[in-house]
């Protein structure tokens, strides 16, 4: 797990106790959003004056103009508003595995408040994350949709090889451990394929590429997609050749080659963006005022904000890692821009544990040269493609799950307007954001 994630532990530990877990939702015989400007997540231009009809948990009709003659539905006037698909973060590490379940639930509700209706946890204590996933799917906790890897698959001593990891180093000896891993029903399998030795990180053991290829195929043969932690082009090429389905990070150790850009475009291997995790160090050191923005104030407790601005900031200012990441984050931004421009598939991932950080990921992609309409696709349909869930998620289209966000301002004019949320809808149900257990609601 990345060092910056340690700071997000504070985000959770300083929040007030969790309120009773009655789902804060409003139910009806259906929803009809009328006269809205639709940004459907496919990358197509926005369309004004659209009506979207929801029955149950699905979108059943998307039409230009009004839909009349349906007295049983709840009508939502979308005039002057903008409808986008629910946002998706394909790389989080939810904090709270060593705390009561309420801690993780609170963090999940921060994502939901921020318009993220689905998240993929890319490595965690299996009991913790799969327990929360079971609660979300049973409807006993209020949360985005949770997809999870559980523990990572790596070499003994490899990156992320702590408690809960599946350690493999030979074949077919690895099969027994993989069987135990698969029995937990991960939504995707996460490998780590990085020997470090870069930035300020020491050398560590590296998973054998041939063993990784056989293990990845073993997962795929059982219907489980794979992702892999890499950090430079050479290991990314090896992972793609080994048949890994997705890349959990961008290339950050240096500029990508033209051939690699073409490889990513031709294979359309989805790559998670994860810019925020590295940029967060120098941002906190140089611009701690970002913590005063409304979304941070809504989700982060004031005591935490004070701690981040002082103790944590002072610690980050002393770290060589902070300087290294400040230099390399623009390199990663340009690598993502080049791959996107060539037709590659970038998906939003923050590598953190809060909705505001995931919004920062959108901002960094746009600041790096990716157009806002493309960035929204990266955070919706491309993210669904990364997860293998594009039949159900990621765009506002008939037949898909009704995961929607209604905005009061145009995110194509300013990507930060994606934070100006009026409604969050998950599975056809309007989430009562005012009832979520978050600082913004405790202050009322």
C-alpha positions as CSV (number, residue, x, y, z in Angstrom):
1,X,0.0,0.0,0.0
2,X,1.3,3.5,-0.9
3,X,2.7,5.6,2.0
4,X,0.2,8.5,1.3
5,X,-2.6,6.2,2.3
6,X,-1.5,6.4,5.9
7,X,-2.8,10.0,6.0
8,X,-6.3,8.8,5.1
9,X,-6.3,6.7,8.2
10,X,-6.6,10.0,10.1
11,X,-9.6,10.9,7.9
12,X,-11.5,8.1,9.5
13,X,-10.1,7.9,13.0
14,X,-11.1,11.4,13.9
15,X,-14.6,11.3,12.7
16,X,-17.5,11.1,15.2
17,X,-19.2,7.8,16.0
18,X,-21.4,6.2,13.3
19,X,-25.1,6.8,13.4
20,X,-27.6,3.9,13.3
21,X,-27.5,2.1,10.0
22,X,-31.0,2.7,8.5
23,X,-30.6,3.1,4.8
24,X,-31.1,6.9,4.0
25,X,-33.0,6.5,0.8
26,X,-36.3,7.5,-0.8
27,X,-38.3,4.9,-2.6
28,X,-41.1,5.3,-5.2
29,X,-42.7,3.4,-8.0
30,X,-40.1,4.8,-10.3
31,X,-38.2,8.0,-11.2
32,X,-38.6,10.3,-14.1
33,X,-36.0,13.0,-14.6
34,X,-37.2,15.5,-17.2
35,X,-35.8,18.3,-19.3
36,X,-32.2,17.6,-18.2
37,X,-28.9,18.1,-20.0
38,X,-27.5,14.6,-20.4
39,X,-23.8,13.8,-20.4
40,X,-24.2,10.0,-20.9
41,X,-20.6,8.8,-20.1
42,X,-19.9,7.5,-23.6
43,X,-17.9,10.6,-24.6
44,X,-20.7,11.9,-26.9
45,X,-21.5,15.6,-26.7
46,X,-24.2,16.6,-24.2
47,X,-27.8,16.6,-25.2
48,X,-30.3,19.1,-23.8
49,X,-34.0,18.5,-23.0
50,X,-33.7,14.8,-22.2
51,X,-36.0,12.6,-20.1
52,X,-34.7,9.5,-18.3
53,X,-37.2,7.0,-16.9
54,X,-36.2,4.5,-14.2
55,X,-38.2,1.5,-13.1
56,X,-36.9,-0.6,-10.3
57,X,-33.1,-0.5,-10.5
58,X,-32.8,0.0,-14.2
59,X,-33.0,2.8,-16.8
60,X,-35.9,1.8,-19.1
61,X,-36.1,4.8,-21.3
62,X,-33.9,7.7,-22.5
63,X,-35.7,10.1,-24.8
64,X,-35.4,13.6,-26.2
65,X,-38.4,15.7,-24.9
66,X,-40.9,14.9,-22.2
67,X,-42.4,11.6,-21.2
68,X,-46.0,12.0,-20.1
69,X,-48.8,9.8,-18.8
70,X,-47.0,8.2,-15.8
71,X,-48.7,9.3,-12.6
72,X,-47.0,6.7,-10.4
73,X,-43.4,7.9,-10.8
74,X,-41.6,10.5,-8.8
75,X,-40.8,13.4,-11.2
76,X,-37.6,15.3,-10.9
77,X,-37.3,18.6,-12.8
78,X,-33.9,18.6,-14.4
79,X,-34.2,22.0,-16.1
80,X,-30.9,23.8,-15.8
81,X,-29.2,20.6,-14.4
82,X,-26.8,18.1,-15.8
83,X,-27.2,14.3,-15.5
84,X,-24.1,12.0,-15.5
85,X,-23.6,8.4,-14.7
86,X,-22.6,7.4,-11.2
87,X,-18.8,7.9,-10.8
88,X,-16.6,4.9,-10.3
89,X,-13.2,4.7,-8.7
90,X,-11.3,1.5,-9.8
91,X,-8.4,1.7,-7.3
92,X,-9.0,2.4,-3.6
93,X,-7.7,0.9,-0.4
94,X,-10.4,1.3,2.1
95,X,-9.2,2.3,5.5
96,X,-10.5,0.7,8.7
97,X,-9.5,-2.9,8.6
98,X,-8.1,-2.6,12.1
99,X,-11.1,-0.7,13.5
100,X,-14.8,-1.4,14.0
101,X,-16.8,-1.9,10.8
102,X,-18.4,1.6,11.3
103,X,-15.1,3.2,10.3
104,X,-15.0,1.6,6.8
105,X,-18.7,2.3,6.4
106,X,-18.2,6.0,7.1
107,X,-15.5,6.2,4.5
108,X,-17.7,4.4,2.0
109,X,-20.5,6.9,2.7
110,X,-18.0,9.7,1.9
111,X,-17.6,8.2,-1.6
112,X,-21.4,8.0,-2.0
113,X,-21.9,11.6,-0.9
114,X,-19.3,12.6,-3.5
115,X,-21.2,10.9,-6.3
116,X,-19.2,7.7,-6.5
117,X,-21.7,4.9,-6.8
118,X,-19.2,2.1,-7.2
119,X,-15.6,1.4,-6.0
120,X,-13.0,-1.3,-6.5
121,X,-10.8,-2.0,-3.5
122,X,-7.5,-3.1,-5.0
123,X,-6.0,-4.8,-2.0
124,X,-7.1,-5.1,1.6
125,X,-7.7,-7.4,4.6
126,X,-10.0,-10.0,3.0
127,X,-12.3,-10.4,6.1
128,X,-12.7,-6.7,6.4
129,X,-13.5,-5.8,2.7
130,X,-15.5,-8.9,1.9
131,X,-17.6,-8.4,5.0
132,X,-18.4,-4.9,3.9
133,X,-19.1,-6.1,0.4
134,X,-21.6,-8.6,1.8
135,X,-23.3,-5.9,3.8
136,X,-23.6,-3.6,0.8
137,X,-25.1,-6.4,-1.4
138,X,-27.5,-7.4,1.3
139,X,-28.6,-3.8,1.7
140,X,-27.7,-3.7,5.4
141,X,-25.2,-0.9,5.0
142,X,-25.4,2.3,2.9
143,X,-22.5,2.3,0.5
144,X,-21.5,2.5,-3.1
145,X,-21.3,-0.8,-4.9
146,X,-18.2,-2.6,-3.6
147,X,-16.0,-4.7,-5.9
148,X,-12.9,-6.1,-4.2
149,X,-9.7,-8.1,-4.7
150,X,-9.2,-9.1,-1.1
151,X,-5.5,-9.8,-0.6
152,X,-3.0,-9.3,-3.4
153,X,-1.2,-12.1,-5.2
154,X,2.6,-11.6,-5.2
155,X,6.0,-13.2,-4.5
156,X,7.1,-13.9,-0.9
157,X,8.5,-10.6,0.3
158,X,6.9,-8.8,-2.7
159,X,5.0,-5.5,-2.8
160,X,1.9,-5.7,-0.7
161,X,2.7,-9.1,0.6
162,X,1.5,-8.6,4.1
163,X,-1.3,-10.2,6.0
164,X,-4.0,-11.6,3.7
165,X,-1.8,-11.8,0.7
166,X,-1.5,-14.9,-1.5
167,X,2.2,-15.7,-1.9
168,X,3.3,-17.7,-4.9
169,X,6.7,-18.5,-6.4
170,X,6.4,-21.7,-8.5
171,X,3.9,-23.6,-10.7
172,X,2.0,-25.8,-10.2
173,X,2.6,-25.5,-6.5
174,X,0.8,-22.1,-6.6
175,X,-2.5,-23.8,-7.5
176,X,-3.5,-24.7,-3.9
177,X,-3.0,-21.1,-2.7
178,X,-4.9,-19.7,-5.7
179,X,-7.8,-22.1,-4.9
180,X,-8.0,-20.7,-1.4
181,X,-7.9,-17.2,-2.8
182,X,-10.7,-17.9,-5.3
183,X,-12.9,-19.4,-2.6
184,X,-13.3,-15.9,-1.2
185,X,-14.9,-14.9,-4.5
186,X,-12.8,-11.9,-5.4
187,X,-14.3,-9.6,-8.1
188,X,-10.9,-9.2,-9.6
189,X,-7.5,-10.6,-8.7
190,X,-4.7,-8.1,-8.0
191,X,-1.1,-9.0,-8.7
192,X,1.9,-6.9,-7.8
193,X,4.8,-7.0,-10.2
194,X,7.3,-4.3,-9.1
195,X,10.8,-4.8,-7.7
196,X,10.9,-1.1,-6.6
197,X,14.5,0.3,-6.4
198,X,13.1,3.6,-7.8
199,X,12.5,6.9,-6.1
200,X,13.3,6.3,-2.5
201,X,12.1,2.7,-2.4
202,X,14.4,-0.3,-1.6
203,X,14.7,-3.4,-3.8
204,X,12.3,-6.2,-3.0
205,X,11.6,-9.6,-4.5
206,X,9.7,-9.7,-7.9
207,X,7.1,-12.2,-8.9
208,X,8.3,-14.5,-11.6
209,X,6.7,-13.4,-14.9
210,X,5.9,-17.0,-16.1
211,X,4.3,-17.9,-12.8
212,X,2.3,-14.7,-12.9
213,X,1.1,-15.6,-16.5
214,X,-0.1,-19.1,-15.4
215,X,-1.8,-17.7,-12.3
216,X,-3.5,-15.0,-14.3
217,X,-4.8,-17.6,-16.8
218,X,-5.9,-19.7,-13.9
219,X,-8.1,-16.8,-12.6
220,X,-9.4,-16.0,-16.1
221,X,-10.4,-19.6,-16.7
222,X,-12.6,-19.3,-13.6
223,X,-14.2,-16.1,-14.7
224,X,-12.1,-13.7,-12.6
225,X,-10.5,-10.6,-14.2
226,X,-7.0,-9.6,-13.2
227,X,-5.2,-6.3,-12.6
228,X,-1.5,-5.7,-11.8
229,X,0.6,-3.2,-9.9
230,X,3.4,-1.9,-12.2
231,X,5.3,1.4,-12.3
232,X,7.4,1.4,-15.4
233,X,7.1,0.5,-19.1
234,X,9.1,-2.7,-19.1
235,X,7.1,-4.4,-16.4
236,X,3.9,-3.2,-17.9
237,X,4.9,-4.8,-21.3
238,X,5.7,-8.0,-19.5
239,X,2.3,-8.0,-17.7
240,X,0.4,-7.4,-20.9
241,X,2.3,-10.2,-22.6
242,X,1.5,-12.4,-19.6
243,X,-2.2,-11.9,-20.3
244,X,-3.1,-9.6,-17.3
245,X,-6.4,-7.9,-18.1
246,X,-5.7,-4.4,-16.7
247,X,-2.9,-2.2,-15.3
248,X,-3.5,-0.8,-11.8
249,X,-1.3,2.2,-12.2
250,X,0.1,4.5,-15.0
251,X,3.8,4.6,-15.9
252,X,5.4,7.0,-13.5
253,X,9.1,6.2,-13.6
254,X,9.7,8.0,-16.9
255,X,8.1,9.0,-20.2
256,X,6.5,6.3,-22.2
257,X,7.8,5.3,-25.6
258,X,5.8,5.8,-28.8
259,X,5.7,2.0,-29.2
260,X,4.2,1.6,-25.8
261,X,1.5,4.2,-26.6
262,X,0.6,2.2,-29.7
263,X,0.6,-1.1,-27.7
264,X,-1.9,0.4,-25.2
265,X,-4.1,1.6,-28.1
266,X,-4.0,-1.7,-30.0
267,X,-4.6,-4.0,-27.0
268,X,-6.9,-1.5,-25.3
269,X,-5.6,-2.7,-22.0
270,X,-7.4,-0.6,-19.3
271,X,-5.0,1.5,-17.1
272,X,-6.0,3.1,-13.8
273,X,-4.9,6.7,-13.5
274,X,-3.8,7.0,-9.8
275,X,-2.3,10.5,-10.1
276,X,-3.6,11.8,-6.8
277,X,-1.7,9.5,-4.6
278,X,1.7,10.9,-5.5
279,X,0.6,14.5,-6.1
280,X,-1.0,14.5,-2.6
281,X,2.3,14.9,-0.8
282,X,3.4,18.2,-2.4
283,X,-0.1,19.5,-2.6
284,X,-0.5,19.2,1.2
285,X,2.9,20.8,1.8
286,X,2.5,23.7,-0.7
287,X,-1.3,24.3,-0.8
288,X,-2.9,23.0,2.4
289,X,-5.8,25.4,1.8
290,X,-7.3,22.8,-0.6
291,X,-8.7,21.2,2.6
292,X,-11.0,24.2,3.0
293,X,-12.9,23.4,-0.1
294,X,-16.6,22.4,0.5
295,X,-16.3,18.8,-0.4
296,X,-13.3,18.2,1.9
297,X,-15.1,20.1,4.7
298,X,-18.2,17.9,4.1
299,X,-16.3,14.6,4.4
300,X,-13.3,15.4,6.6
301,X,-13.7,16.1,10.3
302,X,-12.3,19.5,11.3
303,X,-9.9,17.9,13.8
304,X,-8.4,15.8,10.9
305,X,-8.1,18.9,8.7
306,X,-6.2,20.6,11.5
307,X,-3.9,17.6,11.9
308,X,-3.3,17.3,8.2
309,X,-2.3,21.0,8.0
310,X,0.2,20.7,10.8
311,X,1.7,17.4,11.9
312,X,1.2,15.5,8.6
313,X,2.2,18.4,6.5
314,X,5.4,18.9,8.5
315,X,6.2,15.2,8.1
316,X,5.6,15.3,4.3
317,X,7.8,18.3,3.9
318,X,10.8,16.3,5.2
319,X,10.3,13.3,2.9
320,X,12.4,12.8,-0.2
321,X,9.4,10.9,-1.6
322,X,7.4,14.2,-1.6
323,X,9.9,15.8,-4.0
324,X,10.3,12.8,-6.2
325,X,6.6,12.5,-6.6
326,X,6.2,16.2,-7.4
327,X,8.7,15.8,-10.3
328,X,7.2,12.5,-11.6
329,X,3.5,13.2,-11.4
330,X,3.5,15.5,-14.5
331,X,5.3,12.8,-16.3
332,X,2.5,10.4,-15.4
333,X,-0.1,13.0,-16.5
334,X,1.5,13.3,-19.9
335,X,1.8,9.5,-20.3
336,X,-1.9,9.2,-19.6
337,X,-2.7,12.0,-22.1
338,X,-0.7,10.3,-24.8
339,X,-2.3,6.9,-24.2
340,X,-5.8,8.5,-24.2
341,X,-5.1,10.5,-27.3
342,X,-4.0,7.4,-29.1
343,X,-7.2,5.5,-28.3
344,X,-6.1,3.7,-25.1
345,X,-8.5,3.0,-22.2
346,X,-7.8,5.1,-19.1
347,X,-10.0,4.5,-16.0
348,X,-10.2,6.7,-12.9
349,X,-8.4,5.3,-9.8
350,X,-7.2,7.4,-6.9
351,X,-5.3,4.8,-4.8
352,X,-6.8,6.5,-1.8
353,X,-9.8,6.2,0.5
354,X,-12.0,9.3,0.1
355,X,-14.5,10.8,-2.4
356,X,-12.8,14.2,-2.5
357,X,-9.5,12.5,-3.4
358,X,-11.3,10.8,-6.3
359,X,-12.6,14.1,-7.5
360,X,-9.0,15.4,-7.4
361,X,-8.1,12.6,-9.8
362,X,-10.6,14.0,-12.4
363,X,-9.1,17.5,-11.9
364,X,-5.5,16.2,-12.4
365,X,-6.4,14.4,-15.7
366,X,-8.1,17.5,-17.1
367,X,-5.2,19.7,-15.9
368,X,-2.9,17.2,-17.8
369,X,-4.6,17.8,-21.1
370,X,-7.5,15.3,-21.2
371,X,-10.8,17.1,-22.2
372,X,-13.5,17.1,-19.5
373,X,-16.0,15.1,-21.6
374,X,-13.3,12.4,-22.0
375,X,-12.4,12.6,-18.3
376,X,-16.0,11.9,-17.4
377,X,-16.0,8.8,-19.6
378,X,-12.8,7.8,-17.9
379,X,-14.6,8.1,-14.5
380,X,-17.7,6.2,-15.7
381,X,-17.8,4.0,-18.8
382,X,-14.1,3.3,-19.0
383,X,-14.1,2.5,-15.3
384,X,-16.9,0.0,-15.9
385,X,-14.9,-1.5,-18.7
386,X,-11.9,-1.9,-16.4
387,X,-14.1,-3.9,-14.0
388,X,-15.7,-5.9,-16.8
389,X,-19.1,-4.4,-15.8
390,X,-19.8,-2.2,-18.9
391,X,-23.0,-4.1,-19.6
392,X,-24.6,-2.8,-16.4
393,X,-22.6,0.3,-15.4
394,X,-20.9,3.4,-16.6
395,X,-23.3,5.1,-19.0
396,X,-26.9,6.5,-19.0
397,X,-28.4,4.0,-21.5
398,X,-31.5,1.9,-21.6
399,X,-31.2,-1.4,-19.8
400,X,-28.3,-0.3,-17.5
401,X,-28.4,0.1,-13.8
402,X,-29.8,3.4,-12.7
403,X,-26.7,4.8,-11.0
404,X,-26.9,8.5,-11.7
405,X,-25.7,11.9,-10.4
406,X,-27.6,15.1,-10.9
407,X,-25.4,18.2,-11.0
408,X,-26.3,21.9,-10.6
409,X,-23.5,23.1,-12.9
410,X,-21.9,22.0,-16.1
411,X,-18.8,19.7,-15.6
412,X,-17.7,20.3,-19.2
413,X,-17.3,24.0,-18.5
414,X,-15.3,23.2,-15.3
415,X,-14.6,19.6,-14.2
416,X,-14.8,20.8,-10.6
417,X,-18.5,21.2,-11.2
418,X,-18.7,17.4,-10.9
419,X,-18.6,18.2,-7.1
420,X,-21.8,20.3,-7.3
421,X,-24.1,17.5,-6.6
422,X,-27.9,17.8,-6.1
423,X,-28.9,14.1,-6.2
424,X,-27.1,10.8,-6.1
425,X,-29.1,7.8,-7.3
426,X,-27.9,4.2,-6.8
427,X,-29.9,1.4,-8.3
428,X,-32.9,3.6,-8.9
429,X,-33.0,4.8,-5.3
430,X,-32.4,8.4,-4.4
431,X,-29.8,8.6,-1.6
432,X,-30.6,11.0,1.2
433,X,-27.1,12.6,1.4
434,X,-28.3,14.6,4.5
435,X,-28.7,11.4,6.5
436,X,-25.2,10.0,5.7
437,X,-22.9,9.8,8.8
438,X,-20.5,12.5,7.7
439,X,-19.2,15.7,9.3
440,X,-21.3,17.9,7.0
441,X,-24.4,16.4,8.5
442,X,-23.2,16.4,12.2
443,X,-22.7,20.1,12.0
444,X,-26.3,20.8,11.1
